[in-house]
Amino acid sequence: MGMTDRIRAELESHPVVLFMKGTPQHPMCGFSDRAAQALEACGLPYHTINVLADPEIRAYLPRYSNWPTFPQLFLAGELIGGCDIVVELHQQGELQGMVADALKAA
């Protein structure tokens, strides 16, 4: 299975995916930590992929998504953005509804 297929399979299997450095319990960068905290605050399930544990995804995902940095949040297979966008959506009260919509669509 090629990298595009692997990424698509993850996105098709999970309606809410955060590609991050580390895990929500042990984030390995502040940006990933803030994005995970914003998702945690929504109180809804989400899936994470530790890009530090999977160098192939870490190397290929920026080309797939056309987004150069981590974390990257995908809802219903669509890139939402990185830390700043996720935190802003949370602060504006929009993130929880977007996550809920992605979960309903699954």
DARABEL-V77562 format. One record per residue. RES is the residue in one small letter. OMEGA is omega in whole degrees, 0 to 359 (NA if undefined). Layout:
BEGIN
res	omega
RES	OMEGA
RES	OMEGA
END
This chain:
BEGIN
res	omega
m	179
g	182
m	178
t	180
d	178
r	180
i	178
r	179
a	177
e	182
l	178
e	181
s	185
h	182
p	180
v	183
v	174
l	172
f	187
m	174
k	184
g	179
t	177
p	180
q	182
h	180
p	182
m	171
c	183
g	180
f	177
s	179
d	181
r	179
a	179
a	178
q	178
a	178
l	177
e	181
a	178
c	180
g	181
l	182
p	175
y	182
h	177
t	173
i	180
n	183
v	177
l	179
a	181
d	184
p	180
e	177
i	179
r	182
a	188
y	186
l	178
p	176
r	180
y	187
s	187
n	178
w	193
p	189
t	175
f	8
p	174
q	179
l	175
f	173
l	181
a	176
g	182
e	177
l	175
i	178
g	183
g	186
c	185
d	180
i	180
v	181
v	179
e	178
l	177
h	182
q	179
q	179
g	183
e	188
l	183
q	178
g	178
m	178
v	179
a	179
d	180
a	179
l	178
k	183
a	184
a	NA
END
